[in-house]
Amino acid sequence: MFRSCLLAAAALLPAAATASAPTNEGTAKAKAAEPLNIGFVLYTKSRTPGTLLARWTYANAYSGPGTATGGPKSGGFAGHYHVRYFLENGTFSDEYDLQIERHRPGQFYDVTWISNGIIGARGVGMEVASGKSLAVGWRRVHD
């Protein structure tokens, strides 16, 4: 989800955004043309214990479904999952090790997406729909 979105987003940048030595006005226009480094995902508990169904978007330019498996069989959302994301047309996008940690007090969470031992994105979430779903805002972590 994050890698392919970043590559696809870079391809969408207009030529002005990649021009060398832009003016202050050019810099502002280039930044306005760049996609936001903001994503959102809604995880909903599945009927299958330890599984979450995902609906995600990145920069309001890419979106699709996903499935997180291997989580806790009962209780809340906190746990370790393996998540696979797809684009709207069903094409595979990305997969990650997903860590959801409860942040006390309240029904808030810290969320981390990891690939090959490297953190790719971090987010914060909160329970919604009477605890049936977890709404998470996230952003890519740049090296």
N, C-alpha and C positions, 0 to 999 in steps of 0.2 A: 504494500500500500504506500509506504513512505518513499522507498527508493524509486519505484516506477513513476510515482507522482512527481517527484523532484525532477527526474529526467524529462518527463513530458512537459512539465511546467517551464523548464528552461527553453525548450523548443518553441514555446509560445511567445517568448519575449520579443518585442519588436526590435528592429535594428537600432533605433535610438537608444534603447536600454543597454546595448552592448557597445556603443560608440566610445572611443577612447577620449580621455580628457574632456568630459562634458562640462558645460557651464553650470552655475548654481541652478538656473532654471531647468537646464537639461537633466541635472541630477534629480531634481524634484519630480520631473516628468517620468524619468526612468524608474524611480522608486514607486511612483504611483502605478506604473505598468506592471511591476513585479507581482506575482501572486502572493497572497498573504501566507505566512508560515503558521497557519492556524488550521486545526482540524477538529472534528467533532465525531464522536462515536456513541451510539446508544446500544448498550448490551442488555439483553433481556433474557431472563432465566428460561431455559428450555424445559420441556417435560422430561428430558433425559438428564438425570443427576450429573452434576459436574460439567455441564455444557451451557454455553451462552451463545445466543444468536446476536450477531452484530449488524448494525446499519451505520455506515460511515460516510464522511465527506472530508475532502481536503481542499481548502481554499475555495470552496463552492464551485470547483472546476472538475473534480473527480469524485465519484461516489460508488457505492455498491454494498453488497451483503458480505457477511463473513461468519465464521463459526470458531468459537474458542472451546477447546476440549481439555479434559484432564484436570479440571478444577475440583474443589471440594464437593463431596456428594450431598452435603447438607449444610445449612447455615446461610451466611451471607455471600458476598462476592469475593471476599479476600481469599487469595490463593494463587497458585502458579498454573498457568494454562499454556497450551500451544494454540495459536490463532492463525487462521488462513483467511485472507481477504481476496475478494474478486471485484472486478469492475461490473458496471451495470449490464454489459453484454455477456457476462458469464466468464470472461477471460480472467485467468488467475492473475493476481496483482502481487502479493507479497505474503510472507509468513514470518511469525515472530514467536519468541517465548514472551509471554505476557505475565507480568507480576502486578497483582492488585493487592495493595496493603491498606488496611483500615487506618484512618487517621483520627485519633480521638481528640476531643470529644465530638459527638454527633455522628451523623451518617455520611461522613466524608472520606475520600480515598485518595491515595497517591498511586499513580499508574505508570508503569515503565514497560516499554517495548524493547526487546533485546534480540539481536541477530549476531550469531557467531561470537558471543561474549561481549559485544559492543552495544551500548545503549543508543538506540536510534531515535527515540522520542520519549517525552515525559508529559504527563498530564495530571489533572486533578478531576475528581468526580464526586458526584453525590447521588444518593438513592432517590429515585422518583417512582411514581405510580405505586405508592404504598409498599416500596421495597421490592417490587417486581423487576425494576430496571435500574441500570446504572448509567447516568449521563456523564460523559467525560469530554472535557475540552483538552486538546493536546497541541504540542508543537514539536517539530523536529529539533534534535540536538545537533548542533554543528560542531565539528572538530576544530 
